[in-house]
Amino acid sequence: MLNVRMNRIIFSIFAISFLLIGCVSKEETTERMYRALENVVKAEEVFEEQQEPLVKLEKKEKEIYDRIMELGMKQHDELVKLADEALSIIEQRRDHLQKEIDSINDSKIEFKQVEDIKNEIDDTEQKKKASELIEIMRNRYKVHNQLAKEYRSALENDKELYLMLKNESVSYEQLEEHVTNLNTIYQLVYDANEKFNALTVQYNAKKLEFYKEAGLKLEND
């Protein structure tokens, strides 16, 4: 089983002070867009909090799996204990995944405000940057849906594997077939995760472009 988790942080720039340049109406729209985008960051804080514990749980489960493979089916009592421990970890991973999904769903709700404010922008370049930002985020949400789907499938197949290992009558061929299928699923998880990370990087860069185009002068520029 692959350790496929990576930190995927949409950065916050709350700590960066800025100066608004332009007319009052432009200021108001820009400020509202800024607040809306930063509310998206806040909504994903719970998402971010799940990453480290998920990595630790995946690593722990991998260690258990390796120990089971070393034991073999002859030491069945010890194998069952380890399999039960792994099954418990799978449920913990499932809980973290659900929290992650809920956080992303909250992010989607907040991001709807960004889409609404974009329609009020008069400046052509600002509107273009905002539209590009929105398109990237929509794709990011879509990829996360796929990532969550594949990860759920991986968890179900992980669970099935440990239940099979607890069964003394399971054949080597059955286990081999299941592990092959599981590796294929984890490859799908890995691929979706890579796409998600790439889109997050694009989103962060595009958000900075929008802030600069909108007249936000960052002090560290």
FENBEL-V501812 format. One line per field, one symbol per residue. ss: DSSP state (A for helix, B for strand, O for the rest). burial: b if it has 24 or more other C-alpha atoms within 12 Angstrom, else e. A space follows every 10 residues. Layout:
ss=???
burial=???
//
This chain:
ss=OOOOOOOOOO OOOOOOOBBB OOOAAAAAAA AAAAAAAAAA AAAOAAAAAA AAAAAAAAAA AAAAAAAAAA AOOOOAAAAA AAAAAAAAAA AAAAAAAAAA AAAAAAAAAA AAAAAAAAOO OOOAAAAAAA AAAAAAAAAA AAAAAAAAAA AAAAAAAAAA AAAAAAOOOO OAAAAAAAAA AAAAAAAAAA AAAAAAAAAA AAAAAAAAAA AAAOOBBBOO O
burial=bbbbbbebbb bebeeeeeeb eeeeeeeebb bbbbebbbbb bbbbbbbbeb bebbbebbeb bbebbeebee eebeeeeebb ebbbbbbbbb ebbbebbebb bbbbbbbbbb bebbbebbee beeeebbebb bbbbebbbbb bebbbbbbbb bbbbbbbbbb bbbbbbeeee eeeebeebbe ebbebbebbb ebbbbbbbbb ebbbebbbbb bbbbbbeeee e
//
